[in-house]
Amino acid sequence: MSIEYRRSRQPTLERRSPRGTARDERVGQPPDTDAESIWSDEFLADFRHSFLIRDPFKTLTSMHHKWADFHIKEAGFPEQRALFGRLSDLHGEPPPVIDSDDLFERPAEMVEAWWAAVGIRFIADALMWEPGPRDEVSGWDGGSFPQNVRGSDGLKRLPRAEIELAGTATRVREAYAIVEPQYGRLYEHRVVVA
């Protein structure tokens, strides 16, 4: 992966596709995708939106572990930021944002605050379930996530994991420098429980 700054000052990443052809994409703009074509105000107004965000360093490190040649757009941070801005403008206030580290440090309190922010009555029992196979969980990554869910019995506290930037792959550090401001903008609006 190489990172360039074109005359437009938009960060650009180049990645070789699996077929070996280069593709070059601007990172600072939402992609031209089918999803964007349905981002009409009318469509978006039909939903109550909220965002679950994760520290991009943790996301990118995880992606790099699974797919060393990941493309920055696969992480979705600029697109998430664009949608957040669009919804904030549409509704005149930002949608609720939950940071995954906050959620795992204080699961019950954060879920209760999240549900209150979107108008859902809190049900504490929803944070617990019987261990075992779950038809509603897919095996997109070869099964590690579903296996973890199968063995769990609820949403419980996990201490915040600290990851050091030093010694991380160059690809991860370069991508992080580009997407961290996107995450930071949403993080400023996160739900905080006292």
DRENMAR-336067 format. One line per field, with one value per residue (C-alpha): residue number from 1; residue in three letters; x, y, z. Coordinates in steps of 0.001 Angstrom, whole numbers. Layout:
N
pos <- NUM	...
code <- ALA	...
east <- X	...
north <- Y	...
up <- Z	...
***
This chain:
194
pos <- 1	2	3	4	5	6	7	8	9	10	11	12	13	14	15	16	17	18	19	20	21	22	23	24	25	26	27	28	29	30	31	32	33	34	35	36	37	38	39	40	41	42	43	44	45	46	47	48	49	50	51	52	53	54	55	56	57	58	59	60	61	62	63	64	65	66	67	68	69	70	71	72	73	74	75	76	77	78	79	80	81	82	83	84	85	86	87	88	89	90	91	92	93	94	95	96	97	98	99	100	101	102	103	104	105	106	107	108	109	110	111	112	113	114	115	116	117	118	119	120	121	122	123	124	125	126	127	128	129	130	131	132	133	134	135	136	137	138	139	140	141	142	143	144	145	146	147	148	149	150	151	152	153	154	155	156	157	158	159	160	161	162	163	164	165	166	167	168	169	170	171	172	173	174	175	176	177	178	179	180	181	182	183	184	185	186	187	188	189	190	191	192	193	194
code <- MET	SER	ILE	GLU	TYR	ARG	ARG	SER	ARG	GLN	PRO	THR	LEU	GLU	ARG	ARG	SER	PRO	ARG	GLY	THR	ALA	ARG	ASP	GLU	ARG	VAL	GLY	GLN	PRO	PRO	ASP	THR	ASP	ALA	GLU	SER	ILE	TRP	SER	ASP	GLU	PHE	LEU	ALA	ASP	PHE	ARG	HIS	SER	PHE	LEU	ILE	ARG	ASP	PRO	PHE	LYS	THR	LEU	THR	SER	MET	HIS	HIS	LYS	TRP	ALA	ASP	PHE	HIS	ILE	LYS	GLU	ALA	GLY	PHE	PRO	GLU	GLN	ARG	ALA	LEU	PHE	GLY	ARG	LEU	SER	ASP	LEU	HIS	GLY	GLU	PRO	PRO	PRO	VAL	ILE	ASP	SER	ASP	ASP	LEU	PHE	GLU	ARG	PRO	ALA	GLU	MET	VAL	GLU	ALA	TRP	TRP	ALA	ALA	VAL	GLY	ILE	ARG	PHE	ILE	ALA	ASP	ALA	LEU	MET	TRP	GLU	PRO	GLY	PRO	ARG	ASP	GLU	VAL	SER	GLY	TRP	ASP	GLY	GLY	SER	PHE	PRO	GLN	ASN	VAL	ARG	GLY	SER	ASP	GLY	LEU	LYS	ARG	LEU	PRO	ARG	ALA	GLU	ILE	GLU	LEU	ALA	GLY	THR	ALA	THR	ARG	VAL	ARG	GLU	ALA	TYR	ALA	ILE	VAL	GLU	PRO	GLN	TYR	GLY	ARG	LEU	TYR	GLU	HIS	ARG	VAL	VAL	VAL	ALA
east <- 0	1278	-217	-48	-1474	-2711	-3148	-6622	-4925	-7160	-5251	-5021	-4252	-3208	-3797	-3248	-6402	-6244	-5942	-2870	-4361	-3871	-6812	-6497	-9174	-9631	-10039	-11599	-14887	-17701	-17439	-19606	-21537	-25033	-25427	-24770	-27423	-30078	-28912	-31871	-33284	-36587	-34978	-32781	-35716	-37440	-34938	-33647	-29891	-27049	-23402	-21189	-17576	-14262	-10781	-9428	-6057	-7732	-9861	-6945	-4661	-7343	-7957	-4237	-4020	-6761	-6004	-2524	-3433	-6636	-7769	-8494	-12007	-12790	-12586	-15339	-14272	-14673	-18033	-19190	-18145	-19965	-23159	-22863	-22563	-25464	-27711	-26639	-27608	-30863	-32055	-30437	-28499	-25954	-27178	-26145	-22626	-21366	-17650	-16911	-14319	-16913	-19447	-17130	-15990	-19554	-21901	-25149	-24828	-23832	-26583	-29136	-27898	-27803	-31327	-32591	-30951	-32847	-36116	-36006	-36960	-33986	-34345	-31438	-32151	-31284	-27623	-27703	-28311	-27779	-24474	-24725	-25097	-26734	-28401	-28400	-24582	-22684	-19226	-17831	-14300	-13922	-15798	-13837	-16555	-19395	-17316	-16765	-20503	-21421	-19307	-20572	-23531	-23891	-22426	-19953	-17241	-13959	-11032	-9914	-7220	-4236	-2300	987	1441	5209	6258	3013	3051	3657	404	-1551	213	-326	-3990	-4468	-3095	-5775	-8816	-8197	-9696	-12841	-13206	-12285	-15152	-17682	-15896	-16504	-20250	-20183	-22633	-20852	-22180	-21297
north <- 0	3420	6672	9806	13273	14554	18202	18049	17219	14150	11127	8395	4728	2296	-1389	-4280	-6293	-10092	-10122	-7886	-4756	-1494	495	3986	5554	8806	8122	11379	10973	8445	5700	5460	2415	1096	1917	5589	5646	4891	7653	9826	11990	10171	6749	7818	9479	6092	4902	5845	5784	5167	4313	1732	2772	1084	2530	2383	1157	-1939	-2364	-1964	-4229	-6912	-6475	-6669	-9887	-11482	-9745	-8221	-6590	-4949	-1771	1189	1505	-1955	-457	2044	4972	7779	6353	6082	9689	10830	9067	10476	14004	13461	12209	15030	17568	15772	15594	18765	16828	14016	10444	8546	7090	4218	3454	-276	196	2023	-702	-3492	-1678	-954	-3138	-2805	941	1612	-543	1130	4593	3552	2185	5292	7463	5629	5311	1625	408	-1274	-4997	-6233	-9874	-9063	-8973	-12685	-15809	-19545	-20738	-22798	-22546	-19390	-19537	-15730	-15509	-16075	-17528	-14678	-14964	-18727	-19203	-17478	-14920	-17442	-19828	-17076	-16324	-20005	-20279	-17074	-16533	-12780	-9355	-8926	-6503	-6765	-4565	-2027	-3570	-1325	-1765	-21	1802	1268	-1922	-2236	-2861	260	-368	-187	2986	4761	3789	4808	8293	8719	7259	8376	11850	10180	8111	11087	13145	10497	9844	13486	12707	9390	8635	8962	7327	9094
up <- 0	-797	342	-1790	-1538	-4862	-5745	-4205	-862	-629	731	-1890	-1392	-4054	-3677	-5996	-6478	-6271	-10068	-9877	-11416	-9568	-8347	-7028	-4803	-2914	782	1940	63	369	-2250	-5329	-4166	-4364	-654	-1317	-4022	-1397	964	94	2876	2466	2928	5849	7616	7928	10545	14000	13542	15969	15521	17177	16670	17367	17725	14166	15354	16793	13676	11268	13307	13278	9547	8837	10843	8689	5356	5154	1828	3102	1382	3608	2180	3538	7032	6175	8382	5790	4718	8323	8951	5799	6855	10378	8972	6622	9426	11745	9083	8272	11885	13225	15869	15828	16183	19330	19174	21307	21495	21728	24491	26609	25840	26943	30085	31256	29192	31140	31677	28069	26583	28843	27781	24125	24173	25970	23305	20565	22498	23435	26912	28597	29282	31401	30489	26855	27909	28833	26753	26827	25367	22207	18425	17085	13672	13494	13554	10319	9846	7747	9134	9197	12431	15212	15996	15956	18070	20644	20678	20990	24122	25716	27993	27852	27296	30125	31133	29260	30241	27650	25444	24850	21626	20876	17574	17656	15925	13987	10241	8150	6270	9548	10742	7405	7241	10887	10188	7516	9310	12906	12288	10884	14055	16244	14843	15877	19184	20156	20110	21955	24744	28089	31257	34500
***
